[in-house]
Amino acid sequence: HSSTFLAPAMSIPIATFFIVIVEFCERLCYYTFSGTQKVWLQDQGYSNSQSSSLNLIFAMLSYIFCFFGGWLASTRVGRFMTIALLATTYVVGTYMAALAAVPGHASVYLYLCGTMVLVTLGAGGIKPNVVTIGADQFDKKDPDYEQNVKSFFQFFYLAINLGSAISHGVLSSTAVSGVPNLVPIEWGFF
């Protein structure tokens, strides 16, 4: 069946594959910002306590904006449009933060606008909607519905944890320390 992936008997809609991939990428990005933000801000002259506080505010805003994302999807534009709008917001914020980290042209203002406003709005706003739109892809009349939804959630949470592990284990380390002969330390954050 062309609209499924994995084992044919599982009947998992192909759309859920893309949802899992998007969640992986989102968590990879989020945790890389979270894991590097404090060091980058300190490199820009912020104290340990200031950069720690800003990093905690980044996380807090990401979770506060979950309420906005749920409200927007439930009362205004629906889940799909909420995800589309806020994922675009997230991408714009990510690009702003990347441009702000270019060595020799660092812009704390651009970085903070990108991460503290757009990335947190995007991350928080899509969080309550992505998993539910994924679960909605399954036909409740399918005799394997419960097993298929369970499989989706397992893959979904695996993607979250892989994104987090790779971001902390590879990307954050690269940003902070560079990679000898490959990524100079001053270009790590970009």
C-alpha positions, -999 to +999 in steps of 0.1 A: +000+000+000+017+032-012+005+055+016+022+035+044+057+029+055+075+002+075+060-032+076+029-036+052+009-051+081+013-020+102-006+004+080+011+035+092+003+064+069+032+080+051+023+114+065+033+102+100+068+095+086+071+132+077+057+142+111+083+121+129+111+135+107+099+171+114+098+164+151+133+150+150+146+181+132+127+205+156+141+188+187+176+187+172+174+225+166+158+233+199+182+214+220+212+227+201+201+263+209+194+253+245+228+236+248+248+264+233+230+296+242+246+302+275+282+298+261+274+320+231+260+348+253+290+346+276+312+349+245+292+381+238+300+396+272+271+383+293+279+371+328+274+336+339+242+345+358+228+366+330+234+339+304+220+312+326+189+333+333+184+340+296+188+303+288+162+294+314+138+320+301+143+305+266+130+271+279+102+288+299+089+307+269+090+276+248+066+259+272+044+290+279+039+293+241+023+258+241-008+274+255-008+299+226-003+271+201-032+251+215-055+281+217-046+291+181-053+256+168-084+251+188-101+284+184-088+302+153-070+285+124-069+247+131-039+225+138-025+222+103-024+260+098-011+266+133+018+241+126+025+257+092+025+292+105+045+286+136+070+262+120+077+290+095+082+313+124+106+288+139+126+286+107+128+324+104+140+326+140+166+299+134+180+317+104+181+350+123+200+333+151+224+317+127+231+350+109+236+367+143+263+342+151+285+348+121+320+355+134+330+392+132+293+402+127+277+389+158+245+406+168+231+399+202+199+418+194+193+397+162+201+365+181+178+372+210+150+382+187+154+350+167+157+327+197+137+343+225+108+354+203+105+334+170+121+301+180+103+299+214+070+309+197+075+283+170+087+255+193+060+261+219+033+267+194+037+235+174+043+213+205+007+207+214-003+201+178+022+180+161+017+148+181-021+151+179-021+157+141+001+126+138-023+105+158-052+118+136-036+102+105-049+067+116-082+052+107-101+043+139-120+016+120-087-002+112-086-034+134-049-026+140-056+010+150-044+008+186-012-010+177-005+014+148-010+045+170+012+029+197+039+024+170+036+060+159+040+073+194+071+051+199+087+064+168+077+100+177+093+098+211+123+080+197+127+110+173+126+134+202+152+115+221+175+110+191+172+147+183+182+156+218+210+131+220+226+142+187+222+179+195+238+176+229+264+149+219+275+164+186+261+197+176+264+216+209+299+202+214+308+213+178+294+248+184+312+253+217+345+236+208+347+234+170+360+203+152+398+202+146+407+205+109+370+208+100+351+235+119+372+263+135+361+272+170+350+307+160+326+292+133+312+266+157+280+286+165+273+294+129 
